[in-house]
Each structure stands twice: as C-alpha cells, then as structure tokens.
Amino acid sequence: MTKDHTISKIGKSFEVLDHIDKNGKVDKRRFYDKNGIMRLDIHTICHGDNDKYHSFGKNIEHVHEFIFNDDGTKLLKKIS
Ligand SMILES: [Zn+2]
C-alpha cells in the first residue's frame, strides 16, 4: 500500500499495490506484470479530463490498461 499521490510504474513481479485516498479508502489499485511493469489500474474515483472516455461501472469504477515495452521505458498503448 502507498499513501503517495502516485504509484510507481515499476514494481515487483505480479505485485498489486493499492493507493489510499486522504479518507483512508482505496481509490486506485495497480497490477504489475511478470517483469514488474505496471499493466492495469482499477480506479474507483473520477480523476481527470480523460475520464469521460471511460465506460464506468455503477460505482464509477473503471479500468485503465497499459502496454509497455519489455523494460518499461516506453508506453506502447493505453487502453482507457
Ligand atoms: Zn481512471
């Protein structure tokens, strides 16, 4: 778990990290792939201008999917 504003792009292999908002609730959960590179975010909040492109669940939860190159230095694709 982290209380930082952002969650690191690089983690451990298949790690899952939660981000806690100021009220102590999990607002973001990040999943890492086998190389420890971020792969998927699940958000339970609205957080920015590109949110209008998401399809939201009924509790505004939504998923961001990221595809990086093998060493995580370059974002190849983001699926909102
Ligand atoms: Zn989001």
PDB file of the backbone (N, CA, C, O) and the ligand in Angstrom, with CONECT records:
HET     ZN  A 101       1
ATOM      1  N   MET A   1       0.845  -1.203   0.000  1.00  0.00           N
ATOM      2  CA  MET A   1       0.000   0.000   0.000  1.00  0.00           C
ATOM      3  C   MET A   1       0.875   1.247   0.000  1.00  0.00           C
ATOM      4  O   MET A   1       2.015   1.227   0.465  1.00  0.00           O
ATOM      5  N   THR A   2       0.328   2.313  -0.522  1.00  0.00           N
ATOM      6  CA  THR A   2       1.086   3.549  -0.585  1.00  0.00           C
ATOM      7  C   THR A   2       0.171   4.726  -0.301  1.00  0.00           C
ATOM      8  O   THR A   2      -1.005   4.711  -0.664  1.00  0.00           O
ATOM      9  N   LYS A   3       0.704   5.727   0.338  1.00  0.00           N
ATOM     10  CA  LYS A   3      -0.054   6.965   0.525  1.00  0.00           C
ATOM     11  C   LYS A   3       0.496   8.074  -0.363  1.00  0.00           C
ATOM     12  O   LYS A   3       0.045   9.217  -0.286  1.00  0.00           O
ATOM     13  N   ASP A   4       1.450   7.744  -1.190  1.00  0.00           N
ATOM     14  CA  ASP A   4       1.938   8.733  -2.140  1.00  0.00           C
ATOM     15  C   ASP A   4       0.840   9.060  -3.139  1.00  0.00           C
ATOM     16  O   ASP A   4      -0.114   8.303  -3.321  1.00  0.00           O
ATOM     17  N   HIS A   5       1.001  10.187  -3.768  1.00  0.00           N
ATOM     18  CA  HIS A   5      -0.012  10.575  -4.747  1.00  0.00           C
ATOM     19  C   HIS A   5       0.013   9.643  -5.954  1.00  0.00           C
ATOM     20  O   HIS A   5      -1.032   9.316  -6.517  1.00  0.00           O
ATOM     21  N   THR A   6       1.174   9.232  -6.334  1.00  0.00           N
ATOM     22  CA  THR A   6       1.276   8.344  -7.479  1.00  0.00           C
ATOM     23  C   THR A   6       1.820   6.990  -7.043  1.00  0.00           C
ATOM     24  O   THR A   6       2.466   6.863  -6.003  1.00  0.00           O
ATOM     25  N   ILE A   7       1.549   6.005  -7.847  1.00  0.00           N
ATOM     26  CA  ILE A   7       2.075   4.673  -7.603  1.00  0.00           C
ATOM     27  C   ILE A   7       3.173   4.446  -8.636  1.00  0.00           C
ATOM     28  O   ILE A   7       3.030   4.834  -9.796  1.00  0.00           O
ATOM     29  N   SER A   8       4.248   3.830  -8.222  1.00  0.00           N
ATOM     30  CA  SER A   8       5.383   3.634  -9.108  1.00  0.00           C
ATOM     31  C   SER A   8       5.007   2.826 -10.345  1.00  0.00           C
ATOM     32  O   SER A   8       4.214   1.887 -10.277  1.00  0.00           O
ATOM     33  N   LYS A   9       5.586   3.207 -11.459  1.00  0.00           N
ATOM     34  CA  LYS A   9       5.383   2.488 -12.713  1.00  0.00           C
ATOM     35  C   LYS A   9       6.041   1.120 -12.672  1.00  0.00           C
ATOM     36  O   LYS A   9       5.573   0.174 -13.305  1.00  0.00           O
ATOM     37  N   ILE A  10       7.129   1.024 -11.923  1.00  0.00           N
ATOM     38  CA  ILE A  10       7.860  -0.233 -11.811  1.00  0.00           C
ATOM     39  C   ILE A  10       7.670  -0.809 -10.415  1.00  0.00           C
ATOM     40  O   ILE A  10       7.878  -0.120  -9.417  1.00  0.00           O
ATOM     41  N   GLY A  11       7.281  -2.056 -10.354  1.00  0.00           N
ATOM     42  CA  GLY A  11       7.110  -2.720  -9.065  1.00  0.00           C
ATOM     43  C   GLY A  11       7.801  -4.061  -9.103  1.00  0.00           C
ATOM     44  O   GLY A  11       8.786  -4.261  -9.814  1.00  0.00           O
ATOM     45  N   LYS A  12       7.258  -4.978  -8.316  1.00  0.00           N
ATOM     46  CA  LYS A  12       7.782  -6.333  -8.326  1.00  0.00           C
ATOM     47  C   LYS A  12       6.918  -7.200  -9.241  1.00  0.00           C
ATOM     48  O   LYS A  12       5.803  -6.828  -9.606  1.00  0.00           O
ATOM     49  N   SER A  13       7.452  -8.348  -9.596  1.00  0.00           N
ATOM     50  CA  SER A  13       6.740  -9.257 -10.467  1.00  0.00           C
ATOM     51  C   SER A  13       5.372  -9.623  -9.878  1.00  0.00           C
ATOM     52  O   SER A  13       5.280 -10.113  -8.753  1.00  0.00           O
ATOM     53  N   PHE A  14       4.328  -9.382 -10.648  1.00  0.00           N
ATOM     54  CA  PHE A  14       2.941  -9.702 -10.271  1.00  0.00           C
ATOM     55  C   PHE A  14       2.509  -9.038  -8.965  1.00  0.00           C
ATOM     56  O   PHE A  14       1.642  -9.550  -8.257  1.00  0.00           O
ATOM     57  N   GLU A  15       3.116  -7.903  -8.655  1.00  0.00           N
ATOM     58  CA  GLU A  15       2.738  -7.180  -7.452  1.00  0.00           C
ATOM     59  C   GLU A  15       1.395  -6.476  -7.654  1.00  0.00           C
ATOM     60  O   GLU A  15       1.031  -6.127  -8.777  1.00  0.00           O
ATOM     61  N   VAL A  16       0.675  -6.275  -6.572  1.00  0.00           N
ATOM     62  CA  VAL A  16      -0.547  -5.474  -6.590  1.00  0.00           C
ATOM     63  C   VAL A  16      -0.408  -4.405  -5.516  1.00  0.00           C
ATOM     64  O   VAL A  16      -0.176  -4.721  -4.349  1.00  0.00           O
ATOM     65  N   LEU A  17      -0.549  -3.138  -5.904  1.00  0.00           N
ATOM     66  CA  LEU A  17      -0.425  -2.043  -4.940  1.00  0.00           C
ATOM     67  C   LEU A  17      -1.715  -1.245  -4.894  1.00  0.00           C
ATOM     68  O   LEU A  17      -2.340  -0.977  -5.919  1.00  0.00           O
ATOM     69  N   ASP A  18      -2.097  -0.873  -3.682  1.00  0.00           N
ATOM     70  CA  ASP A  18      -3.253  -0.013  -3.501  1.00  0.00           C
ATOM     71  C   ASP A  18      -2.814   1.408  -3.181  1.00  0.00           C
ATOM     72  O   ASP A  18      -1.821   1.626  -2.487  1.00  0.00           O
ATOM     73  N   HIS A  19      -3.560   2.355  -3.693  1.00  0.00           N
ATOM     74  CA  HIS A  19      -3.373   3.754  -3.318  1.00  0.00           C
ATOM     75  C   HIS A  19      -4.526   4.149  -2.411  1.00  0.00           C
ATOM     76  O   HIS A  19      -5.688   3.872  -2.708  1.00  0.00           O
ATOM     77  N   ILE A  20      -4.191   4.805  -1.294  1.00  0.00           N
ATOM     78  CA  ILE A  20      -5.195   5.180  -0.299  1.00  0.00           C
ATOM     79  C   ILE A  20      -5.455   6.682  -0.395  1.00  0.00           C
ATOM     80  O   ILE A  20      -4.515   7.477  -0.394  1.00  0.00           O
ATOM     81  N   ASP A  21      -6.702   7.063  -0.476  1.00  0.00           N
ATOM     82  CA  ASP A  21      -7.005   8.492  -0.525  1.00  0.00           C
ATOM     83  C   ASP A  21      -6.944   9.091   0.884  1.00  0.00           C
ATOM     84  O   ASP A  21      -6.681   8.377   1.852  1.00  0.00           O
ATOM     85  N   LYS A  22      -7.184  10.392   0.995  1.00  0.00           N
ATOM     86  CA  LYS A  22      -6.995  11.042   2.294  1.00  0.00           C
ATOM     87  C   LYS A  22      -8.027  10.604   3.327  1.00  0.00           C
ATOM     88  O   LYS A  22      -7.860  10.856   4.520  1.00  0.00           O
ATOM     89  N   ASN A  23      -9.084   9.955   2.875  1.00  0.00           N
ATOM     90  CA  ASN A  23     -10.076   9.435   3.806  1.00  0.00           C
ATOM     91  C   ASN A  23      -9.828   7.970   4.180  1.00  0.00           C
ATOM     92  O   ASN A  23     -10.624   7.348   4.883  1.00  0.00           O
ATOM     93  N   GLY A  24      -8.708   7.440   3.692  1.00  0.00           N
ATOM     94  CA  GLY A  24      -8.360   6.078   4.050  1.00  0.00           C
ATOM     95  C   GLY A  24      -9.009   5.014   3.199  1.00  0.00           C
ATOM     96  O   GLY A  24      -8.963   3.828   3.527  1.00  0.00           O
ATOM     97  N   LYS A  25      -9.618   5.438   2.100  1.00  0.00           N
ATOM     98  CA  LYS A  25     -10.233   4.470   1.190  1.00  0.00           C
ATOM     99  C   LYS A  25      -9.305   4.170   0.022  1.00  0.00           C
ATOM    100  O   LYS A  25      -8.536   5.030  -0.408  1.00  0.00           O
ATOM    101  N   VAL A  26      -9.380   2.960  -0.482  1.00  0.00           N
ATOM    102  CA  VAL A  26      -8.612   2.618  -1.678  1.00  0.00           C
ATOM    103  C   VAL A  26      -9.281   3.262  -2.885  1.00  0.00           C
ATOM    104  O   VAL A  26     -10.443   2.986  -3.184  1.00  0.00           O
ATOM    105  N   ASP A  27      -8.539   4.122  -3.576  1.00  0.00           N
ATOM    106  CA  ASP A  27      -9.116   4.721  -4.777  1.00  0.00           C
ATOM    107  C   ASP A  27      -8.458   4.216  -6.062  1.00  0.00           C
ATOM    108  O   ASP A  27      -9.007   4.383  -7.151  1.00  0.00           O
ATOM    109  N   LYS A  28      -7.296   3.606  -5.932  1.00  0.00           N
ATOM    110  CA  LYS A  28      -6.622   3.047  -7.101  1.00  0.00           C
ATOM    111  C   LYS A  28      -5.953   1.737  -6.713  1.00  0.00           C
ATOM    112  O   LYS A  28      -5.397   1.609  -5.622  1.00  0.00           O
ATOM    113  N   ARG A  29      -6.013   0.791  -7.595  1.00  0.00           N
ATOM    114  CA  ARG A  29      -5.290  -0.463  -7.382  1.00  0.00           C
ATOM    115  C   ARG A  29      -4.510  -0.747  -8.662  1.00  0.00           C
ATOM    116  O   ARG A  29      -5.070  -0.730  -9.758  1.00  0.00           O
ATOM    117  N   ARG A  30      -3.224  -1.007  -8.513  1.00  0.00           N
ATOM    118  CA  ARG A  30      -2.362  -1.191  -9.685  1.00  0.00           C
ATOM    119  C   ARG A  30      -1.797  -2.604  -9.705  1.00  0.00           C
ATOM    120  O   ARG A  30      -1.324  -3.112  -8.689  1.00  0.00           O
ATOM    121  N   PHE A  31      -1.852  -3.222 -10.859  1.00  0.00           N
ATOM    122  CA  PHE A  31      -1.357  -4.582 -11.052  1.00  0.00           C
ATOM    123  C   PHE A  31      -0.119  -4.541 -11.937  1.00  0.00           C
ATOM    124  O   PHE A  31      -0.075  -3.818 -12.932  1.00  0.00           O
ATOM    125  N   TYR A  32       0.885  -5.327 -11.560  1.00  0.00           N
ATOM    126  CA  TYR A  32       2.130  -5.384 -12.328  1.00  0.00           C
ATOM    127  C   TYR A  32       2.250  -6.729 -13.030  1.00  0.00           C
ATOM    128  O   TYR A  32       1.738  -7.744 -12.557  1.00  0.00           O
ATOM    129  N   ASP A  33       2.935  -6.718 -14.164  1.00  0.00           N
ATOM    130  CA  ASP A  33       3.113  -7.956 -14.914  1.00  0.00           C
ATOM    131  C   ASP A  33       4.330  -8.723 -14.401  1.00  0.00           C
ATOM    132  O   ASP A  33       4.921  -8.354 -13.386  1.00  0.00           O
ATOM    133  N   LYS A  34       4.695  -9.775 -15.097  1.00  0.00           N
ATOM    134  CA  LYS A  34       5.775 -10.639 -14.593  1.00  0.00           C
ATOM    135  C   LYS A  34       7.114  -9.923 -14.562  1.00  0.00           C
ATOM    136  O   LYS A  34       8.006 -10.311 -13.808  1.00  0.00           O
ATOM    137  N   ASN A  35       7.266  -8.875 -15.375  1.00  0.00           N
ATOM    138  CA  ASN A  35       8.504  -8.090 -15.365  1.00  0.00           C
ATOM    139  C   ASN A  35       8.469  -6.966 -14.342  1.00  0.00           C
ATOM    140  O   ASN A  35       9.428  -6.204 -14.228  1.00  0.00           O
ATOM    141  N   GLY A  36       7.379  -6.854 -13.600  1.00  0.00           N
ATOM    142  CA  GLY A  36       7.262  -5.785 -12.617  1.00  0.00           C
ATOM    143  C   GLY A  36       6.901  -4.441 -13.215  1.00  0.00           C
ATOM    144  O   GLY A  36       7.134  -3.395 -12.608  1.00  0.00           O
ATOM    145  N   ILE A  37       6.337  -4.475 -14.399  1.00  0.00           N
ATOM    146  CA  ILE A  37       5.921  -3.239 -15.064  1.00  0.00           C
ATOM    147  C   ILE A  37       4.406  -3.103 -14.929  1.00  0.00           C
ATOM    148  O   ILE A  37       3.669  -4.078 -15.074  1.00  0.00           O
ATOM    149  N   MET A  38       3.950  -1.881 -14.650  1.00  0.00           N
ATOM    150  CA  MET A  38       2.518  -1.692 -14.457  1.00  0.00           C
ATOM    151  C   MET A  38       1.735  -2.172 -15.677  1.00  0.00           C
ATOM    152  O   MET A  38       2.149  -1.967 -16.818  1.00  0.00           O
ATOM    153  N   ARG A  39       0.614  -2.803 -15.418  1.00  0.00           N
ATOM    154  CA  ARG A  39      -0.138  -3.416 -16.501  1.00  0.00           C
ATOM    155  C   ARG A  39      -1.589  -2.958 -16.496  1.00  0.00           C
ATOM    156  O   ARG A  39      -2.200  -2.779 -17.549  1.00  0.00           O
ATOM    157  N   LEU A  40      -2.132  -2.770 -15.296  1.00  0.00           N
ATOM    158  CA  LEU A  40      -3.563  -2.492 -15.170  1.00  0.00           C
ATOM    159  C   LEU A  40      -3.796  -1.606 -13.955  1.00  0.00           C
ATOM    160  O   LEU A  40      -3.217  -1.825 -12.891  1.00  0.00           O
ATOM    161  N   ASP A  41      -4.649  -0.604 -14.125  1.00  0.00           N
ATOM    162  CA  ASP A  41      -5.124   0.193 -12.994  1.00  0.00           C
ATOM    163  C   ASP A  41      -6.625   0.002 -12.861  1.00  0.00           C
ATOM    164  O   ASP A  41      -7.351   0.006 -13.855  1.00  0.00           O
ATOM    165  N   ILE A  42      -7.077  -0.161 -11.651  1.00  0.00           N
ATOM    166  CA  ILE A  42      -8.509  -0.103 -11.389  1.00  0.00           C
ATOM    167  C   ILE A  42      -8.745   1.099 -10.490  1.00  0.00           C
ATOM    168  O   ILE A  42      -8.154   1.215  -9.417  1.00  0.00           O
ATOM    169  N   HIS A  43      -9.620   1.993 -10.945  1.00  0.00           N
ATOM    170  CA  HIS A  43      -9.909   3.220 -10.211  1.00  0.00           C
ATOM    171  C   HIS A  43     -11.354   3.207  -9.739  1.00  0.00           C
ATOM    172  O   HIS A  43     -12.246   2.700 -10.420  1.00  0.00           O
ATOM    173  N   THR A  44     -11.559   3.766  -8.580  1.00  0.00           N
ATOM    174  CA  THR A  44     -12.930   3.862  -8.068  1.00  0.00           C
ATOM    175  C   THR A  44     -13.367   5.316  -7.937  1.00  0.00           C
ATOM    176  O   THR A  44     -14.361   5.616  -7.276  1.00  0.00           O
ATOM    177  N   ILE A  45     -12.624   6.209  -8.566  1.00  0.00           N
ATOM    178  CA  ILE A  45     -12.942   7.637  -8.491  1.00  0.00           C
ATOM    179  C   ILE A  45     -12.881   8.248  -9.886  1.00  0.00           C
ATOM    180  O   ILE A  45     -12.260   7.693 -10.793  1.00  0.00           O
ATOM    181  N   CYS A  46     -13.534   9.398 -10.047  1.00  0.00           N
ATOM    182  CA  CYS A  46     -13.302  10.235 -11.216  1.00  0.00           C
ATOM    183  C   CYS A  46     -12.055  11.047 -10.925  1.00  0.00           C
ATOM    184  O   CYS A  46     -11.895  11.554  -9.815  1.00  0.00           O
ATOM    185  N   HIS A  47     -11.185  11.178 -11.882  1.00  0.00           N
ATOM    186  CA  HIS A  47      -9.936  11.856 -11.551  1.00  0.00           C
ATOM    187  C   HIS A  47      -9.374  12.733 -12.630  1.00  0.00           C
ATOM    188  O   HIS A  47      -8.265  13.242 -12.473  1.00  0.00           O
ATOM    189  N   GLY A  48     -10.080  12.937 -13.721  1.00  0.00           N
ATOM    190  CA  GLY A  48      -9.441  13.805 -14.693  1.00  0.00           C
ATOM    191  C   GLY A  48     -10.229  13.916 -15.964  1.00  0.00           C
ATOM    192  O   GLY A  48     -11.283  13.303 -16.135  1.00  0.00           O
ATOM    193  N   ASP A  49      -9.689  14.712 -16.846  1.00  0.00           N
ATOM    194  CA  ASP A  49     -10.419  15.064 -18.051  1.00  0.00           C
ATOM    195  C   ASP A  49     -10.669  13.865 -18.959  1.00  0.00           C
ATOM    196  O   ASP A  49     -11.685  13.825 -19.653  1.00  0.00           O
ATOM    197  N   ASN A  50      -9.747  12.869 -18.969  1.00  0.00           N
ATOM    198  CA  ASN A  50     -10.000  11.757 -19.878  1.00  0.00           C
ATOM    199  C   ASN A  50     -10.992  10.751 -19.304  1.00  0.00           C
ATOM    200  O   ASN A  50     -11.310   9.752 -19.949  1.00  0.00           O
ATOM    201  N   ASP A  51     -11.477  11.012 -18.101  1.00  0.00           N
ATOM    202  CA  ASP A  51     -12.473  10.108 -17.525  1.00  0.00           C
ATOM    203  C   ASP A  51     -13.737  10.007 -18.355  1.00  0.00           C
ATOM    204  O   ASP A  51     -14.431   8.991 -18.302  1.00  0.00           O
ATOM    205  N   LYS A  52     -14.045  11.030 -19.111  1.00  0.00           N
ATOM    206  CA  LYS A  52     -15.290  10.973 -19.865  1.00  0.00           C
ATOM    207  C   LYS A  52     -15.248   9.919 -20.966  1.00  0.00           C
ATOM    208  O   LYS A  52     -16.277   9.585 -21.554  1.00  0.00           O
ATOM    209  N   TYR A  53     -14.050   9.396 -21.242  1.00  0.00           N
ATOM    210  CA  TYR A  53     -13.946   8.360 -22.265  1.00  0.00           C
ATOM    211  C   TYR A  53     -14.119   6.956 -21.699  1.00  0.00           C
ATOM    212  O   TYR A  53     -14.213   5.988 -22.454  1.00  0.00           O
ATOM    213  N   HIS A  54     -14.160   6.844 -20.387  1.00  0.00           N
ATOM    214  CA  HIS A  54     -14.299   5.518 -19.802  1.00  0.00           C
ATOM    215  C   HIS A  54     -15.736   5.038 -19.866  1.00  0.00           C
ATOM    216  O   HIS A  54     -16.673   5.834 -19.934  1.00  0.00           O
ATOM    217  N   SER A  55     -15.892   3.738 -19.842  1.00  0.00           N
ATOM    218  CA  SER A  55     -17.204   3.198 -19.517  1.00  0.00           C
ATOM    219  C   SER A  55     -17.170   2.830 -18.040  1.00  0.00           C
ATOM    220  O   SER A  55     -16.398   1.968 -17.621  1.00  0.00           O
ATOM    221  N   PHE A  56     -17.997   3.479 -17.276  1.00  0.00           N
ATOM    222  CA  PHE A  56     -17.961   3.319 -15.836  1.00  0.00           C
ATOM    223  C   PHE A  56     -18.900   2.219 -15.370  1.00  0.00           C
ATOM    224  O   PHE A  56     -19.963   1.993 -15.948  1.00  0.00           O
ATOM    225  N   GLY A  57     -18.484   1.551 -14.324  1.00  0.00           N
ATOM    226  CA  GLY A  57     -19.404   0.682 -13.615  1.00  0.00           C
ATOM    227  C   GLY A  57     -20.350   1.530 -12.791  1.00  0.00           C
ATOM    228  O   GLY A  57     -20.259   2.757 -12.803  1.00  0.00           O
ATOM    229  N   LYS A  58     -21.245   0.895 -12.086  1.00  0.00           N
ATOM    230  CA  LYS A  58     -22.264   1.699 -11.417  1.00  0.00           C
ATOM    231  C   LYS A  58     -21.707   2.465 -10.220  1.00  0.00           C
ATOM    232  O   LYS A  58     -22.332   3.418  -9.756  1.00  0.00           O
ATOM    233  N   ASN A  59     -20.556   2.069  -9.719  1.00  0.00           N
ATOM    234  CA  ASN A  59     -19.903   2.843  -8.664  1.00  0.00           C
ATOM    235  C   ASN A  59     -18.724   3.646  -9.218  1.00  0.00           C
ATOM    236  O   ASN A  59     -17.746   3.897  -8.513  1.00  0.00           O
ATOM    237  N   ILE A  60     -18.828   4.040 -10.472  1.00  0.00           N
ATOM    238  CA  ILE A  60     -17.820   4.768 -11.247  1.00  0.00           C
ATOM    239  C   ILE A  60     -16.471   4.065 -11.301  1.00  0.00           C
ATOM    240  O   ILE A  60     -15.469   4.677 -11.672  1.00  0.00           O
ATOM    241  N   GLU A  61     -16.435   2.781 -10.934  1.00  0.00           N
ATOM    242  CA  GLU A  61     -15.167   2.084 -11.070  1.00  0.00           C
ATOM    243  C   GLU A  61     -14.860   1.868 -12.561  1.00  0.00           C
ATOM    244  O   GLU A  61     -15.767   1.712 -13.378  1.00  0.00           O
ATOM    245  N   HIS A  62     -13.592   1.863 -12.888  1.00  0.00           N
ATOM    246  CA  HIS A  62     -13.193   1.698 -14.278  1.00  0.00           C
ATOM    247  C   HIS A  62     -11.755   1.208 -14.340  1.00  0.00           C
ATOM    248  O   HIS A  62     -11.035   1.212 -13.342  1.00  0.00           O
ATOM    249  N   VAL A  63     -11.361   0.798 -15.503  1.00  0.00           N
ATOM    250  CA  VAL A  63     -10.068   0.153 -15.678  1.00  0.00           C
ATOM    251  C   VAL A  63      -9.243   0.908 -16.709  1.00  0.00           C
ATOM    252  O   VAL A  63      -9.770   1.351 -17.729  1.00  0.00           O
ATOM    253  N   HIS A  64      -7.965   1.053 -16.447  1.00  0.00           N
ATOM    254  CA  HIS A  64      -7.008   1.508 -17.449  1.00  0.00           C
ATOM    255  C   HIS A  64      -6.046   0.354 -17.698  1.00  0.00           C
ATOM    256  O   HIS A  64      -5.568  -0.289 -16.764  1.00  0.00           O
ATOM    257  N   GLU A  65      -5.776   0.109 -18.958  1.00  0.00           N
ATOM    258  CA  GLU A  65      -4.856  -0.962 -19.288  1.00  0.00           C
ATOM    259  C   GLU A  65      -3.653  -0.342 -19.985  1.00  0.00           C
ATOM    260  O   GLU A  65      -3.808   0.529 -20.841  1.00  0.00           O
ATOM    261  N   PHE A  66      -2.463  -0.787 -19.623  1.00  0.00           N
ATOM    262  CA  PHE A  66      -1.235  -0.214 -20.178  1.00  0.00           C
ATOM    263  C   PHE A  66      -0.391  -1.322 -20.793  1.00  0.00           C
ATOM    264  O   PHE A  66      -0.252  -2.407 -20.228  1.00  0.00           O
ATOM    265  N   ILE A  67       0.159  -1.034 -21.939  1.00  0.00           N
ATOM    266  CA  ILE A  67       1.086  -1.986 -22.548  1.00  0.00           C
ATOM    267  C   ILE A  67       2.409  -1.270 -22.779  1.00  0.00           C
ATOM    268  O   ILE A  67       2.507  -0.341 -23.580  1.00  0.00           O
ATOM    269  N   PHE A  68       3.424  -1.730 -22.052  1.00  0.00           N
ATOM    270  CA  PHE A  68       4.760  -1.153 -22.157  1.00  0.00           C
ATOM    271  C   PHE A  68       5.669  -2.082 -22.951  1.00  0.00           C
ATOM    272  O   PHE A  68       5.357  -3.257 -23.142  1.00  0.00           O
ATOM    273  N   ASN A  69       6.786  -1.547 -23.409  1.00  0.00           N
ATOM    274  CA  ASN A  69       7.830  -2.422 -23.945  1.00  0.00           C
ATOM    275  C   ASN A  69       8.454  -3.215 -22.799  1.00  0.00           C
ATOM    276  O   ASN A  69       8.113  -2.991 -21.638  1.00  0.00           O
ATOM    277  N   ASP A  70       9.349  -4.126 -23.107  1.00  0.00           N
ATOM    278  CA  ASP A  70       9.785  -5.115 -22.122  1.00  0.00           C
ATOM    279  C   ASP A  70      10.462  -4.538 -20.892  1.00  0.00           C
ATOM    280  O   ASP A  70      10.319  -5.098 -19.805  1.00  0.00           O
ATOM    281  N   ASP A  71      11.187  -3.448 -21.023  1.00  0.00           N
ATOM    282  CA  ASP A  71      11.851  -2.906 -19.835  1.00  0.00           C
ATOM    283  C   ASP A  71      11.089  -1.728 -19.220  1.00  0.00           C
ATOM    284  O   ASP A  71      11.589  -1.072 -18.306  1.00  0.00           O
ATOM    285  N   GLY A  72       9.889  -1.464 -19.719  1.00  0.00           N
ATOM    286  CA  GLY A  72       9.035  -0.470 -19.079  1.00  0.00           C
ATOM    287  C   GLY A  72       9.404   0.966 -19.369  1.00  0.00           C
ATOM    288  O   GLY A  72       8.879   1.873 -18.723  1.00  0.00           O
ATOM    289  N   THR A  73      10.291   1.202 -20.319  1.00  0.00           N
ATOM    290  CA  THR A  73      10.717   2.569 -20.583  1.00  0.00           C
ATOM    291  C   THR A  73       9.773   3.293 -21.541  1.00  0.00           C
ATOM    292  O   THR A  73       9.790   4.521 -21.624  1.00  0.00           O
ATOM    293  N   LYS A  74       8.964   2.544 -22.252  1.00  0.00           N
ATOM    294  CA  LYS A  74       8.132   3.184 -23.276  1.00  0.00           C
ATOM    295  C   LYS A  74       6.710   2.632 -23.223  1.00  0.00           C
ATOM    296  O   LYS A  74       6.498   1.421 -23.284  1.00  0.00           O
ATOM    297  N   LEU A  75       5.740   3.541 -23.108  1.00  0.00           N
ATOM    298  CA  LEU A  75       4.336   3.150 -23.146  1.00  0.00           C
ATOM    299  C   LEU A  75       3.933   2.954 -24.599  1.00  0.00           C
ATOM    300  O   LEU A  75       3.947   3.893 -25.394  1.00  0.00           O
ATOM    301  N   LEU A  76       3.576   1.731 -24.930  1.00  0.00           N
ATOM    302  CA  LEU A  76       3.202   1.446 -26.313  1.00  0.00           C
ATOM    303  C   LEU A  76       1.731   1.727 -26.568  1.00  0.00           C
ATOM    304  O   LEU A  76       1.344   2.192 -27.640  1.00  0.00           O
ATOM    305  N   LYS A  77       0.925   1.437 -25.565  1.00  0.00           N
ATOM    306  CA  LYS A  77      -0.508   1.575 -25.761  1.00  0.00           C
ATOM    307  C   LYS A  77      -1.192   1.770 -24.438  1.00  0.00           C
ATOM    308  O   LYS A  77      -0.839   1.124 -23.452  1.00  0.00           O
ATOM    309  N   LYS A  78      -2.167   2.653 -24.403  1.00  0.00           N
ATOM    310  CA  LYS A  78      -3.005   2.796 -23.210  1.00  0.00           C
ATOM    311  C   LYS A  78      -4.448   2.596 -23.631  1.00  0.00           C
ATOM    312  O   LYS A  78      -4.940   3.249 -24.552  1.00  0.00           O
ATOM    313  N   ILE A  79      -5.113   1.690 -22.950  1.00  0.00           N
ATOM    314  CA  ILE A  79      -6.498   1.392 -23.261  1.00  0.00           C
ATOM    315  C   ILE A  79      -7.324   1.892 -22.103  1.00  0.00           C
ATOM    316  O   ILE A  79      -7.213   1.370 -20.993  1.00  0.00           O
ATOM    317  N   SER A  80      -8.154   2.897 -22.338  1.00  0.00           N
ATOM    318  CA  SER A  80      -8.862   3.524 -21.218  1.00  0.00           C
ATOM    319  C   SER A  80     -10.112   2.798 -20.820  1.00  0.00           C
ATOM    320  O   SER A  80     -10.801   3.220 -19.892  1.00  0.00           O
TER     321      SER A  80
HETATM  322 ZN    ZN A 101      -9.107   6.287 -14.019  1.00  0.00          ZN2+
END
